[in-house]
């Protein structure tokens, strides 16, 4: 499959092997793993960081195999997390950094102007998806001048 904003073909990704149960050597205590996820979420870690910490320090290679739920679902049940989904927040932070770069005397940087347009397009497409899923309000709009307030 081709990449959306490049003139290249893209790179096919590998898929995880189909496994239905956690390995014997892993930590399979559901309550303990859920408590670890909640504690790490309260400490301010992202879902990716939580997964890495659980894998490296607590012998939990896959939280979904142990608990039956993803890390994001566990955090959502316990009302932990931001007002925006994590992937959308990362894109908004990236847009803020590009806007700061263009505003600090680099207004002729045409490559980053294009990069900002692409990032904003990704934000809008994600927003329409999350509005259809109900994660964002239906009247939410992306506004460049209010972006810094949303990120902070």
Buried (B, 14 or more C-beta within 10 A) or exposed (E): EEEEEEEEEEEEEEEEEEEEEBEEEBBBEEEEBBEBBBEBBEEEBBBEBBBEBBBEEEEBBBBEBBBEBBBBBBBBEEEBBEEBBBEBBBBBBBBBBBBEBBEEEEEEBEEBBEBBEBBBBBBEEBBEEBBEEEBBEEEBEBEEEEBEEBBE
